[in-house]
Amino acid sequence: MPLTILYALAAFCCYTALITSPSGSWDQEAYGAIALMSFLALALSALGLLVTVAPPTVRRAMGPWWLMPPLVISTVAAIRWALGG
């Protein structure tokens, strides 16, 4: 359950970063929002990945597909952050 919440929050931050579009090159608030939401998505995904991988009991009890959501969200967030607007 905590992983689902972490992944949902990370996905929401990533989605917010994706739908935010600057009005122009002067729109620093939008660029800041994109960077912040991308960073939060990366941080929440990293936390979820750490919770999944670190304790051996969790890793054995859950299938390897639980590693996919944070990796996908992190990849999308990092690309969005790198591309900016």
C-alpha positions in Angstrom: 0.0 0.0 0.0 2.7 2.6 0.8 4.4 1.8 -2.5 1.2 2.4 -4.4 0.8 5.8 -2.7 4.4 6.7 -3.4 4.1 5.7 -7.1 0.8 7.6 -7.4 2.3 10.7 -6.0 5.3 10.4 -8.3 3.1 9.8 -11.3 1.0 12.9 -10.3 4.1 15.0 -10.1 5.4 13.7 -13.4 2.0 14.3 -15.0 2.0 17.9 -13.7 5.4 18.4 -15.1 4.3 17.1 -18.5 1.1 19.2 -18.8 2.8 22.5 -17.7 3.8 24.5 -20.7 5.5 27.9 -20.6 3.8 30.8 -22.3 7.2 31.9 -23.7 10.9 32.1 -23.0 10.1 34.8 -20.3 7.8 32.5 -18.3 10.2 31.5 -15.5 7.5 30.4 -13.2 6.4 27.6 -15.6 10.1 26.5 -16.0 10.4 26.5 -12.2 7.3 24.5 -11.8 8.5 21.9 -14.4 11.8 21.6 -12.6 10.2 21.3 -9.2 7.6 18.7 -10.3 10.3 16.7 -12.2 12.5 16.8 -9.1 9.7 15.6 -6.8 8.8 12.8 -9.2 12.4 11.7 -9.3 12.7 11.9 -5.5 9.5 10.0 -4.9 10.4 7.3 -7.4 13.8 6.9 -5.8 12.2 6.5 -2.4 9.8 3.9 -3.8 12.7 2.1 -5.5 14.6 2.2 -2.2 11.7 0.7 -0.3 11.3 -2.0 -3.0 15.0 -3.0 -3.2 16.5 -2.4 0.2 14.7 -4.8 2.5 15.3 -8.4 1.2 11.9 -9.5 2.6 10.1 -7.0 0.4 12.1 -7.9 -2.6 11.3 -11.6 -2.2 7.6 -11.1 -1.5 7.0 -8.8 -4.4 7.6 -9.6 -8.0 10.1 -7.7 -10.1 7.4 -5.8 -11.9 7.3 -3.5 -8.9 10.6 -2.1 -10.1 9.0 -0.9 -13.4 6.8 2.0 -12.2 9.6 4.1 -10.6 12.0 3.4 -13.4 9.4 4.6 -16.0 8.4 7.6 -14.0 12.0 8.5 -13.4 12.9 8.3 -17.0 10.0 10.4 -18.1 10.6 13.0 -15.4 14.3 13.2 -16.2 13.6 13.7 -19.9 11.0 16.4 -19.1 13.4 18.2 -16.7 16.2 18.0 -19.3 14.0 19.4 -22.1 12.6 22.1 -19.9 9.8 23.6 -22.0 
